[in-house]
């Protein structure tokens, strides 16, 4: 049976059914089918337009688009930074991700010909997504996030102060210089905290470092070295 014959047969069958049905049920089915097809097409067009809109918001096409982005800011030096990453980059554990220039601590990204591509790459990076999630967590629990950030800050401050004392001990500098060196670090922009700035505290920190070093030497001498069969 040819295609034309089959089509003619289907037309005849449909005509007979419509004649017996009176155009009621079949017409209703056809109307619902046409309405469903129309709704599907309309939903597809709306979804396509929405996706295009979101992509347009995400991807910058010019330097002006970058500067007008809701998460972009410009430093006094002219560098462009991402506000999400500037506020939350301390929560990222990947040190390589922290090196992005789109943070205030790194000086911002210069406004040159590579800005647009670098900005678009930054918006889809894992580090940017992690900073956004960290910001949402902070907004949901501001007190807990503040306490956690303050504890992290105090830990970093103690690392700086202990390094300073270790440097002084290594080079046999007088602990009387500790307070002056702390002031020098603070004037150089280093966060040295609000406490533990006394030479008396430095002496105690020096003793802690010495005990830790003696413990390491003791463990090294008394530990069996399997590589050398000792």
Backbone bond lengths (Angstrom), bond angles and torsions (degrees), N, CA, C in turn:
res aa  C-N    CA-C-N  psi(-1)  N-CA   C-N-CA  omega(-1)  CA-C   N-CA-C  phi
1 X - - - 1.462 - - 1.530 108.13 -
2 X 1.382 114.86 128.87 1.445 118.89 -179.83 1.514 111.99 -77.14
3 X 1.314 115.52 167.64 1.476 120.47 -179.62 1.520 111.29 -65.01
4 X 1.327 116.39 -38.68 1.465 119.14 -179.54 1.524 110.72 -65.45
5 X 1.333 116.00 -39.65 1.467 119.73 179.19 1.519 111.02 -65.62
6 X 1.345 116.68 -43.94 1.462 120.72 178.98 1.516 110.78 -62.35
7 X 1.340 117.22 -40.83 1.452 120.23 -179.80 1.523 111.18 -65.25
8 X 1.330 115.54 -41.79 1.468 119.37 178.64 1.520 110.67 -63.47
9 X 1.335 117.23 -39.33 1.454 121.02 178.33 1.524 110.86 -63.64
10 X 1.290 118.27 -42.79 1.475 121.95 179.28 1.522 110.54 -63.65
11 X 1.327 116.40 -38.30 1.463 119.81 178.31 1.521 110.74 -64.68
12 X 1.324 117.12 -41.59 1.455 120.52 178.33 1.523 111.57 -63.99
13 X 1.354 116.47 -44.06 1.465 120.21 179.60 1.528 110.27 -62.09
14 X 1.292 116.91 -42.43 1.462 121.14 179.88 1.516 110.34 -64.55
15 X 1.334 116.94 -39.50 1.472 120.77 179.02 1.521 110.66 -63.83
16 X 1.350 116.31 -41.28 1.463 120.13 179.44 1.529 110.67 -64.86
17 X 1.359 115.98 -44.36 1.466 119.43 -179.69 1.524 111.58 -63.51
18 X 1.306 116.83 -39.66 1.452 119.71 178.61 1.522 111.41 -66.07
19 X 1.346 116.27 -34.08 1.453 119.27 -179.75 1.526 111.26 -68.06
20 X 1.369 115.92 -41.30 1.463 119.14 178.06 1.542 111.42 -73.52
21 X 1.314 115.77 -34.25 1.468 120.10 -175.85 1.521 111.88 -80.52
22 X 1.287 114.76 -19.22 1.448 118.22 -178.57 1.519 113.00 75.49
23 X 1.326 116.83 13.11 1.453 119.23 179.15 1.510 113.74 79.23
24 X 1.345 117.19 9.87 1.460 119.45 -175.57 1.505 113.83 -82.38
25 X 1.358 116.63 -75.16 1.462 120.82 -173.74 1.512 111.65 -65.01
26 X 1.365 116.33 -43.67 1.450 118.83 -178.81 1.526 111.43 -63.85
27 X 1.309 115.62 -40.55 1.460 118.86 178.60 1.524 110.75 -64.29
28 X 1.339 115.69 -37.53 1.465 119.16 179.14 1.524 111.27 -66.80
29 X 1.344 115.38 -41.51 1.462 119.34 177.56 1.517 111.01 -63.09
30 X 1.331 115.81 -43.88 1.459 119.22 179.12 1.527 111.40 -62.45
31 X 1.321 115.75 -39.52 1.462 119.26 -179.39 1.526 111.03 -66.32
32 X 1.358 115.39 -42.46 1.463 118.30 179.07 1.524 111.00 -66.36
33 X 1.360 115.62 -37.46 1.454 118.94 178.30 1.520 110.82 -64.18
34 X 1.319 116.23 -45.91 1.462 119.68 179.97 1.527 111.17 -63.81
35 X 1.350 115.71 -37.88 1.464 118.86 179.05 1.529 111.28 -66.61
36 X 1.356 115.76 -39.93 1.463 119.57 179.36 1.519 110.72 -65.21
37 X 1.352 116.14 -42.60 1.466 119.84 178.16 1.518 110.51 -61.89
38 X 1.323 116.16 -40.72 1.458 120.13 179.05 1.533 111.40 -64.47
39 X 1.358 115.76 -42.25 1.471 120.02 179.27 1.525 111.09 -64.24
40 X 1.347 116.33 -40.99 1.460 120.08 178.61 1.524 110.75 -62.45
41 X 1.330 115.38 -44.45 1.465 118.89 178.87 1.519 112.11 -63.00
42 X 1.344 115.98 -41.05 1.461 120.05 179.51 1.531 110.92 -65.35
43 X 1.361 116.20 -42.55 1.463 119.79 178.99 1.527 110.59 -63.84
44 X 1.326 116.09 -38.60 1.475 119.85 178.22 1.519 110.82 -62.91
45 X 1.333 116.36 -42.45 1.467 119.74 179.76 1.526 110.95 -65.57
46 X 1.350 116.69 -40.59 1.465 120.24 179.86 1.525 110.25 -64.95
47 X 1.359 115.99 -43.68 1.461 119.41 179.35 1.524 111.28 -63.62
48 X 1.322 117.08 -41.26 1.464 120.28 179.34 1.526 110.99 -63.35
49 X 1.337 115.84 -41.97 1.461 119.09 178.65 1.528 111.43 -65.26
50 X 1.337 116.35 -38.51 1.461 120.14 179.91 1.522 110.93 -66.92
51 X 1.339 116.54 -42.93 1.469 120.24 178.00 1.522 110.35 -61.85
52 X 1.326 116.38 -42.82 1.465 119.66 178.50 1.523 111.14 -63.51
53 X 1.340 115.37 -38.28 1.470 119.11 178.69 1.518 111.32 -65.25
54 X 1.350 116.40 -44.38 1.463 119.89 179.76 1.523 111.31 -65.07
55 X 1.321 116.59 -41.43 1.459 119.71 177.45 1.520 110.83 -63.35
56 X 1.317 116.22 -37.45 1.445 118.96 177.58 1.512 112.63 -65.88
57 X 1.357 116.18 -36.61 1.456 119.66 177.08 1.521 111.16 -69.25
58 X 1.338 116.33 -36.73 1.456 120.29 -176.58 1.518 111.93 -74.34
59 X 1.302 116.11 -44.01 1.467 120.09 -173.31 1.517 110.52 -97.47
60 X 1.301 115.39 126.82 1.453 120.97 177.16 1.528 109.52 -89.42
61 X 1.319 115.73 139.58 1.453 120.59 179.87 1.518 112.58 -105.31
62 X 1.314 117.27 -12.38 1.450 120.74 179.95 1.524 108.93 -148.99
63 X 1.311 115.50 168.60 1.463 120.30 178.90 1.519 110.54 -63.58
64 X 1.327 117.22 -32.21 1.464 120.56 178.33 1.526 110.98 -66.17
65 X 1.351 117.05 -36.51 1.458 120.45 176.16 1.525 110.95 -62.33
66 X 1.317 116.68 -38.86 1.466 120.34 178.44 1.516 110.38 -63.33
67 X 1.321 116.93 -47.69 1.460 121.06 -177.17 1.522 112.09 -67.04
68 X 1.341 117.02 -27.92 1.466 120.66 179.74 1.525 112.84 -87.65
69 X 1.329 117.27 -2.92 1.467 119.92 179.43 1.525 109.84 -63.93
70 X 1.348 115.54 144.01 1.465 120.57 -175.94 1.525 113.01 -66.88
71 X 1.331 118.21 -20.58 1.461 120.28 -179.56 1.520 112.35 -108.10
72 X 1.330 117.34 15.82 1.460 121.21 178.96 1.523 109.69 -105.33
73 X 1.317 115.86 144.99 1.457 122.46 176.08 1.521 108.18 -143.32
74 X 1.321 115.47 155.99 1.458 121.16 -178.15 1.523 109.02 -116.83
75 X 1.331 116.44 127.64 1.462 121.81 177.85 1.525 110.45 -77.52
76 X 1.317 115.52 167.71 1.459 119.51 178.31 1.523 111.24 -62.80
77 X 1.322 116.56 -27.06 1.465 120.75 178.31 1.525 112.48 -76.06
78 X 1.348 117.27 -9.96 1.451 121.19 -178.37 1.512 114.30 98.57
79 X 1.332 117.87 -7.12 1.458 121.21 179.14 1.523 111.79 -72.83
80 X 1.331 115.68 144.39 1.459 122.16 179.94 1.529 109.32 -95.71
81 X 1.326 117.30 131.22 1.463 121.59 -179.23 1.522 109.55 -125.92
82 X 1.325 114.80 157.77 1.463 122.70 173.66 1.526 107.15 -96.78
83 X 1.320 117.11 122.78 1.464 120.19 -176.20 1.522 111.76 -66.25
84 X 1.335 117.92 -36.38 1.464 120.67 178.08 1.528 110.82 -60.81
85 X 1.322 115.96 -47.06 1.466 120.01 -175.99 1.527 111.58 -74.72
86 X 1.329 117.34 -33.19 1.458 119.91 178.18 1.523 110.76 -64.44
87 X 1.331 117.08 -38.60 1.456 120.77 -177.33 1.524 113.16 -80.73
88 X 1.335 117.61 -26.66 1.466 119.72 -170.41 1.520 114.40 -125.59
89 X 1.342 119.25 9.68 1.471 118.96 -174.87 1.524 112.24 -69.08
90 X 1.341 117.70 -17.35 1.472 119.49 178.12 1.520 111.94 -67.65
91 X 1.331 117.28 -18.87 1.463 120.45 -179.02 1.526 112.05 -81.64
92 X 1.333 117.88 -10.72 1.462 121.17 -178.35 1.521 108.81 -81.68
93 X 1.329 116.73 132.65 1.458 121.46 -179.15 1.526 112.34 -90.74
94 X 1.322 116.80 -15.83 1.459 120.71 179.48 1.528 108.76 -81.30
95 X 1.333 116.74 111.11 1.455 120.57 -177.18 1.524 112.09 -64.92
96 X 1.331 117.09 -30.11 1.457 119.19 179.38 1.520 110.90 -67.29
97 X 1.342 116.56 -36.07 1.459 119.91 179.23 1.526 111.50 -67.88
98 X 1.339 117.09 -28.11 1.456 120.28 179.96 1.522 112.52 -71.36
99 X 1.320 116.86 -13.85 1.457 120.40 -177.79 1.518 112.96 -81.14
100 X 1.320 118.61 -1.27 1.454 120.47 179.57 1.515 110.46 -57.99
101 X 1.315 116.59 141.00 1.458 121.06 -179.29 1.517 112.75 -77.79
102 X 1.335 117.60 -6.32 1.457 120.29 -178.38 1.530 112.19 -84.92
103 X 1.321 117.31 34.53 1.460 122.46 173.23 1.522 108.52 -129.36
104 X 1.331 115.77 150.42 1.459 119.78 -177.59 1.521 111.52 -64.95
105 X 1.334 116.99 -34.37 1.464 119.70 -178.65 1.526 111.91 -66.44
106 X 1.342 117.18 -23.48 1.463 120.95 178.81 1.525 112.94 -99.93
107 X 1.316 116.40 7.45 1.462 120.04 173.12 1.510 116.46 92.96
108 X 1.350 118.36 -6.96 1.451 120.47 -178.70 1.516 112.94 80.43
109 X 1.328 115.95 160.49 1.469 121.04 -179.63 1.526 108.76 -88.12
110 X 1.317 118.16 133.39 1.470 120.20 -178.68 1.525 111.78 -66.67
111 X 1.311 116.27 149.71 1.463 121.51 179.81 1.532 109.18 -84.65
112 X 1.324 114.72 79.94 1.458 120.13 179.21 1.525 109.80 -122.40
113 X 1.315 117.24 -168.84 1.464 121.89 -176.00 1.524 113.11 -68.60
114 X 1.326 118.06 -17.97 1.462 121.17 -179.04 1.529 112.83 -93.59
115 X 1.326 117.50 1.38 1.464 121.12 -174.56 1.524 112.21 -62.08
116 X 1.329 117.59 -45.71 1.468 120.84 -174.62 1.524 111.16 -62.71
117 X 1.320 117.74 -48.49 1.467 120.99 179.30 1.526 111.03 -63.58
118 X 1.326 116.83 -43.24 1.467 119.98 -179.97 1.521 111.05 -63.58
119 X 1.322 117.03 -37.97 1.469 120.74 179.64 1.526 110.70 -67.30
120 X 1.328 117.42 -44.03 1.462 120.63 178.97 1.528 111.26 -63.53
121 X 1.329 117.13 -39.24 1.463 120.44 176.68 1.528 110.80 -65.99
122 X 1.318 116.11 -36.93 1.474 119.88 -179.54 1.525 111.46 -66.09
123 X 1.338 117.48 -39.34 1.462 120.99 -176.43 1.524 112.73 -64.49
124 X 1.322 118.13 -25.57 1.469 121.24 -179.17 1.524 111.55 -104.32
125 X 1.325 117.49 10.02 1.462 120.49 -178.78 1.526 110.83 -80.63
126 X 1.335 115.47 155.72 1.463 120.82 178.66 1.521 111.32 -65.87
127 X 1.319 117.30 -33.07 1.465 120.51 179.82 1.522 110.92 -64.87
128 X 1.332 117.27 -41.70 1.466 120.88 178.73 1.524 110.63 -64.24
129 X 1.326 117.31 -43.14 1.460 120.57 178.19 1.525 110.89 -62.49
130 X 1.333 116.96 -40.39 1.462 120.39 179.14 1.523 111.09 -64.00
131 X 1.323 117.49 -38.35 1.464 120.68 178.98 1.526 111.14 -67.76
132 X 1.323 117.25 -36.67 1.467 120.02 177.54 1.526 110.37 -64.61
133 X 1.335 116.58 -43.95 1.470 119.66 178.34 1.529 110.91 -64.50
134 X 1.327 116.96 -37.54 1.466 119.96 177.79 1.522 110.79 -64.38
135 X 1.329 116.75 -39.20 1.463 120.12 177.14 1.523 112.15 -64.35
136 X 1.331 116.86 -38.56 1.465 120.09 177.09 1.522 111.17 -65.75
137 X 1.327 116.79 -39.04 1.466 120.60 177.31 1.524 110.88 -64.33
138 X 1.322 116.83 -41.25 1.460 120.81 178.28 1.517 111.37 -62.92
139 X 1.326 116.19 -41.29 1.467 119.82 179.31 1.521 111.43 -65.57
140 X 1.338 116.96 -33.85 1.464 120.19 -179.29 1.525 112.10 -74.88
141 X 1.343 117.37 -32.64 1.467 121.52 -178.88 1.525 108.85 -137.53
142 X 1.341 117.95 75.01 1.473 119.61 -174.47 1.520 113.51 -64.84
143 X 1.349 118.40 -37.44 1.463 120.16 -178.45 1.520 111.20 -67.65
144 X 1.336 116.53 -46.99 1.462 119.99 178.81 1.510 112.22 -62.66
145 X 1.328 115.95 -38.91 1.467 119.43 179.19 1.517 110.82 -67.55
146 X 1.333 116.63 -37.34 1.465 119.39 178.59 1.523 111.18 -65.64
147 X 1.334 116.59 -43.08 1.461 120.07 179.57 1.523 110.90 -63.83
148 X 1.322 115.97 -40.53 1.463 119.85 178.94 1.533 110.90 -65.46
149 X 1.331 116.78 -42.21 1.459 120.51 179.71 1.530 110.96 -66.05
150 X 1.335 117.04 -38.09 1.454 120.21 179.87 1.532 110.98 -68.55
151 X 1.335 116.45 -39.32 1.469 119.30 177.12 1.525 110.78 -63.47
152 X 1.337 116.94 -40.39 1.462 120.85 177.29 1.521 110.76 -64.16
153 X 1.329 116.58 -39.27 1.471 120.45 178.64 1.523 110.67 -63.36
154 X 1.328 117.30 -45.58 1.462 120.47 -179.95 1.525 111.19 -61.94
155 X 1.325 116.21 -37.55 1.470 119.90 177.81 1.525 111.06 -63.69
156 X 1.334 116.50 -43.83 1.463 120.32 179.05 1.523 111.31 -65.13
157 X 1.339 116.94 -37.05 1.466 121.09 178.61 1.528 110.39 -63.30
158 X 1.330 116.82 -44.18 1.464 119.82 -179.67 1.522 111.52 -64.80
159 X 1.325 117.44 -34.41 1.466 120.60 176.47 1.531 109.88 -62.50
160 X 1.331 116.77 -42.69 1.473 120.87 179.31 1.521 110.68 -63.52
161 X 1.331 117.17 -45.56 1.468 120.39 -177.10 1.529 111.59 -67.76
162 X 1.339 117.02 -40.39 1.466 119.54 178.12 1.530 110.68 -66.14
163 X 1.320 117.79 -37.51 1.462 120.16 176.49 1.523 110.71 -62.95
164 X 1.328 116.63 -38.40 1.455 120.14 178.72 1.531 111.17 -63.89
165 X 1.340 116.40 -44.58 1.462 120.12 179.43 1.531 110.41 -65.44
166 X 1.326 117.65 -41.05 1.463 120.90 178.61 1.524 110.87 -63.52
167 X 1.331 117.23 -38.91 1.461 121.03 177.33 1.531 110.73 -62.27
168 X 1.329 115.39 -43.00 1.466 119.34 -179.86 1.526 111.05 -65.54
169 X 1.334 116.91 -40.09 1.465 119.47 179.24 1.526 111.36 -67.57
170 X 1.315 116.36 -38.24 1.466 120.35 -179.24 1.526 111.23 -63.85
171 X 1.324 116.43 -39.86 1.461 120.94 -177.72 1.528 112.81 -97.78
172 X 1.355 115.27 10.66 1.472 121.37 174.92 1.531 112.30 56.37
173 X 1.327 115.79 43.86 1.464 120.57 176.38 1.519 109.55 -88.43
174 X 1.291 116.27 150.82 1.460 121.50 179.29 1.522 110.33 -69.42
175 X 1.341 115.67 139.28 1.459 120.09 177.86 1.522 111.94 -67.25
176 X 1.324 118.09 -11.45 1.454 120.34 175.30 1.535 111.68 -65.56
177 X 1.345 115.70 -21.18 1.468 119.61 179.10 1.528 112.75 -82.25
178 X 1.324 117.32 -8.23 1.466 121.02 -173.56 1.524 111.01 -57.55
179 X 1.324 116.81 -49.54 1.460 120.27 -176.06 1.527 111.17 -63.23
180 X 1.349 116.23 -40.88 1.461 119.39 178.54 1.532 111.68 -65.63
181 X 1.326 116.28 -38.34 1.469 119.35 179.05 1.526 111.75 -68.86
182 X 1.329 116.60 -33.91 1.464 119.72 175.68 1.526 110.35 -63.64
183 X 1.326 116.68 -42.15 1.463 120.87 176.99 1.525 110.66 -62.41
184 X 1.338 116.28 -40.60 1.465 120.41 178.90 1.526 111.05 -62.14
185 X 1.326 117.00 -42.81 1.463 120.26 177.74 1.523 111.03 -62.94
186 X 1.321 116.26 -42.66 1.463 119.83 -179.36 1.525 111.25 -63.63
187 X 1.321 117.08 -41.06 1.455 121.06 178.14 1.522 112.07 -68.94
188 X 1.321 116.57 -21.60 1.474 120.97 177.94 1.514 112.76 -88.02
189 X 1.327 117.04 3.54 1.462 120.82 176.37 1.505 115.21 94.16
190 X 1.328 118.27 8.40 1.463 121.50 179.65 1.525 108.99 -86.86
191 X 1.319 116.87 134.81 1.464 121.62 177.61 1.528 108.63 -76.75
192 X 1.332 116.29 109.67 1.463 120.74 -179.84 1.529 111.55 -109.01
193 X 1.326 117.02 11.82 1.462 119.65 176.58 1.517 112.74 74.16
194 X 1.332 114.26 -165.03 1.464 121.07 -175.63 1.522 112.84 -119.73
195 X 1.322 118.29 -3.66 1.461 121.09 -177.56 1.526 110.03 -136.23
196 X 1.349 115.33 179.53 1.476 122.58 176.48 1.518 112.25 61.60
197 X 1.328 116.58 40.18 1.460 120.88 -179.13 1.527 112.32 -107.43
198 X 1.317 117.47 7.68 1.452 120.87 -177.79 1.526 110.96 -90.42
199 X 1.368 115.44 152.12 1.466 119.77 176.63 1.521 110.81 -66.65
200 X 1.347 117.23 -25.59 1.471 120.40 175.91 1.528 109.85 -66.23
201 X 1.316 115.74 -43.64 1.472 120.11 175.92 1.526 110.57 -62.83
202 X 1.332 117.11 -38.45 1.464 120.75 178.78 1.520 110.81 -61.64
203 X 1.353 117.25 -38.67 1.465 120.46 178.59 1.529 110.46 -63.25
204 X 1.339 116.83 -41.73 1.468 120.56 178.71 1.525 110.79 -66.33
205 X 1.316 116.92 -39.48 1.465 120.41 177.99 1.514 110.34 -64.73
206 X 1.327 116.61 -37.14 1.459 120.93 177.97 1.525 110.88 -63.23
207 X 1.317 117.45 -38.55 1.463 121.57 178.01 1.526 110.78 -67.20
208 X 1.332 116.68 -38.13 1.473 120.24 177.32 1.524 109.81 -62.74
209 X 1.324 117.09 -43.73 1.466 120.83 179.26 1.524 110.28 -62.93
210 X 1.339 116.78 -40.96 1.473 120.65 -178.91 1.526 110.60 -65.06
211 X 1.342 116.96 -42.92 1.476 119.57 178.81 1.517 110.65 -63.62
212 X 1.304 116.43 -40.18 1.477 119.93 179.10 1.528 110.17 -64.18
213 X 1.330 116.92 -41.41 1.465 119.98 178.99 1.517 112.39 -65.29
214 X 1.341 116.65 -41.54 1.468 119.35 177.86 1.524 110.83 -64.05
215 X 1.333 116.12 -36.76 1.464 119.30 177.81 1.518 111.90 -64.81
216 X 1.320 117.14 -38.32 1.461 120.49 177.74 1.525 111.01 -65.35
217 X 1.344 117.07 -41.44 1.472 120.53 179.17 1.524 110.13 -64.94
218 X 1.320 117.35 -42.05 1.460 121.53 179.75 1.522 111.15 -62.67
219 X 1.332 115.68 -42.87 1.465 119.25 179.28 1.519 110.78 -66.12
220 X 1.323 117.70 -38.22 1.453 120.87 -179.51 1.539 111.17 -65.77
221 X 1.329 116.66 -40.18 1.464 120.27 -178.21 1.519 111.64 -72.64
222 X 1.335 116.23 -39.76 1.464 120.03 -174.72 1.525 113.52 -87.35
223 X 1.318 118.65 -12.06 1.459 121.36 -176.66 1.520 109.94 -83.52
224 X 1.347 116.79 136.28 1.449 121.92 179.48 1.516 109.93 -75.99
225 X 1.292 116.40 122.65 1.471 122.45 -179.96 1.518 108.44 -89.79
226 X 1.336 116.74 103.41 1.460 120.87 -176.95 1.537 111.19 -68.89
227 X 1.310 117.64 -25.26 1.465 119.44 -178.88 1.519 111.24 -67.97
228 X 1.355 115.87 -31.64 1.464 119.18 -177.93 1.555 111.52 -108.70
229 X 1.318 116.02 5.94 1.466 121.63 178.00 1.541 111.76 55.74
230 X 1.336 114.61 45.15 1.460 119.30 177.59 1.527 110.23 -91.26
